[in-house]
Amino acid sequence: FTAFAHGAHLATRARFDTWGNGGGRQGVTQGAVKADPEGPGFASVFSFGPEAGGPDRLHFSALHANATFVAPPRPIFPNSSKSQLGGNLAPFGGGRWLVVYTEAEGDILTDYLRVYYDDWGIPEDVRAGGSRLAILGSDGELLEEPVNASALGARFPVEIGHLERRMDGVSWASIDGPGASTATLVRLRCRLA
């Protein structure tokens, strides 16, 4: 994680050791970094897969305003055998974060070069049924069991990371699949206890 000000690079303040090679293989897939509107810091979410293969796991980290870690990134679901991909997050106040991601059985992301394009090669059954929502605390702990957003008819696209917080929930827009000429707008009303 790197700090910038007025378009200039200030310093690299926090690192998460990963792997990669000149051929484009890598351990970290895209995620998101969002500012906490209640404080001077940020939070991030991203997927990380082991070099030897295996499921990609969703990681969370909180950062201070100067881009140093509050705590190192940690897996959100450390005991899960499932893949978690395409994460994004939105602040929900009180140190809570809504995290959206796609869940699937096994290791479904085999070509890491595809994460730079609009088609990651994800099977259609995963696209149709894998969307999940979860609420995390400020240190990344899971506060409630994840909700199957696909069952609500609100599928979250794996490749598109747009997620916006609204006064009464969240919304996102996505293209209806690779090469499609139509888009879907989703708005979920949320009430946090």
Secondary structure, DSSP 8 states (H G I E B T S, - for coil): -EEEETTEEEEE-------B-TTS-BSB---EEEE-TTSS-EEEEEEE--TT----EEEEEEE-TTS-BSS--EESSTT--SEEEEEEEEE-STT-EEEEEEEESS-----GGGGGSS-----HHHHHH-EEEEEE-TTS-B-S--EETGGGT----SS----EEETTEEEEEEESSTT-S-EEEEEEE----
